[in-house]
Amino acid sequence: MATFVSTIKFTDQGLAAVKDTCQRAKSFETSAQRVGVDVRDILWTLGPFDGVIVFDAPDEETATALMLRLSSAGYVHTQTSRAYRAEEMKTILGTMS
């Protein structure tokens, strides 16, 4: 499984319904499990982003579809990056000439 980190920012709609954010996060986790994604953590943050999601997905297509589904609900905007653990990075670095 590949690991991904997604930063989230509330939309105006998300801020108007912020009291439901924990319920929506739980719903997101349930829908993620249905497509084989393991949500490792959902964190609400201070600063330039309102939250962070760390998850493992079987492939980039599944991760992309999941984040598009989340964003299309209208409560958040996302920015998602592929993340690598040390062992994965060592393998990548081993391919450098």
Backbone torsions as a table, in degrees:
resi	resn	phi	psi	omega
1	MET	NA	144.2	177.4
2	ALA	-94.9	145.0	179.6
3	THR	-99.3	141.1	179.7
4	PHE	-132.8	148.8	174.8
5	VAL	-123.5	126.7	-179.9
6	SER	-123.0	124.5	172.7
7	THR	-88.9	146.4	179.9
8	ILE	-126.8	147.7	173.4
9	LYS	-129.9	133.0	177.2
10	PHE	-65.7	141.2	168.5
11	THR	-84.0	176.2	174.5
12	ASP	-58.5	-39.7	177.9
13	GLN	-63.9	-40.4	178.8
14	GLY	-65.2	-39.4	177.7
15	LEU	-68.0	-38.5	179.8
16	ALA	-64.1	-28.7	-178.9
17	ALA	-114.1	31.4	-173.9
18	VAL	-61.2	-27.9	-179.3
19	LYS	-64.2	-16.8	179.3
20	ASP	-98.4	7.1	-173.2
21	THR	-61.2	-38.9	179.6
22	CYS	-66.7	-38.5	177.6
23	GLN	-65.7	-41.8	178.7
24	ARG	-66.1	-36.3	177.8
25	ALA	-62.9	-42.0	178.4
26	LYS	-63.6	-41.6	177.3
27	SER	-63.1	-40.1	177.3
28	PHE	-60.9	-45.2	179.6
29	GLU	-59.7	-41.7	179.5
30	THR	-63.7	-45.0	180.0
31	SER	-68.3	-33.2	177.3
32	ALA	-64.7	-43.0	179.2
33	GLN	-60.2	-36.3	-179.2
34	ARG	-62.4	-27.1	-179.7
35	VAL	-105.5	16.1	174.7
36	GLY	82.8	21.3	179.1
37	VAL	-101.9	134.5	177.1
38	ASP	-102.0	109.0	177.4
39	VAL	-80.2	112.3	-177.3
40	ARG	-79.1	-36.6	-179.3
41	ASP	-164.6	144.5	169.1
42	ILE	-123.9	122.5	-176.7
43	LEU	-126.0	138.3	172.4
44	TRP	-95.1	137.8	-172.7
45	THR	-130.1	161.5	170.1
46	LEU	-100.4	156.0	178.6
47	GLY	110.5	-152.2	-173.7
48	PRO	-68.6	-20.1	178.3
49	PHE	-119.0	152.6	179.9
50	ASP	-90.3	-14.4	179.7
51	GLY	-173.2	171.1	179.0
52	VAL	-138.7	138.4	174.0
53	ILE	-120.2	129.6	175.0
54	VAL	-114.7	125.0	-176.8
55	PHE	-148.1	156.8	175.5
56	ASP	-110.5	130.1	179.6
57	ALA	-127.6	153.0	-178.7
58	PRO	-65.3	-26.2	-179.6
59	ASP	-164.3	171.2	-177.6
60	GLU	-67.2	-33.1	179.2
61	GLU	-63.8	-42.5	178.3
62	THR	-65.2	-42.5	178.7
63	ALA	-62.5	-43.1	-179.5
64	THR	-63.3	-46.6	179.6
65	ALA	-61.0	-41.3	179.9
66	LEU	-63.4	-45.0	-179.4
67	MET	-69.2	-35.7	175.8
68	LEU	-64.5	-40.5	177.5
69	ARG	-62.4	-43.1	179.3
70	LEU	-62.6	-48.8	-178.4
71	SER	-66.4	-34.5	-176.8
72	SER	-67.7	-16.0	176.5
73	ALA	-70.5	-19.7	173.2
74	GLY	93.7	0.8	-176.7
75	TYR	-92.0	-26.2	-177.6
76	VAL	-142.1	157.3	166.3
77	HIS	-107.5	145.2	-178.7
78	THR	-124.1	154.4	167.9
79	GLN	-133.4	119.7	-172.8
80	THR	-117.9	137.4	178.4
81	SER	-127.8	147.0	172.4
82	ARG	-76.1	136.1	179.9
83	ALA	-118.1	150.2	-177.6
84	TYR	-125.8	134.4	172.9
85	ARG	-79.0	166.8	-176.4
86	ALA	-55.2	-44.9	-178.6
87	GLU	-63.7	-38.2	177.2
88	GLU	-66.4	-40.7	179.9
89	MET	-65.0	-38.8	177.3
90	LYS	-60.2	-41.0	178.4
91	THR	-64.5	-44.0	177.8
92	ILE	-60.4	-47.9	-179.0
93	LEU	-63.3	-30.0	178.6
94	GLY	-67.3	-18.5	179.6
95	THR	-88.5	-5.2	-179.6
96	MET	-75.7	142.0	179.3
97	SER	-85.4	NA	NA
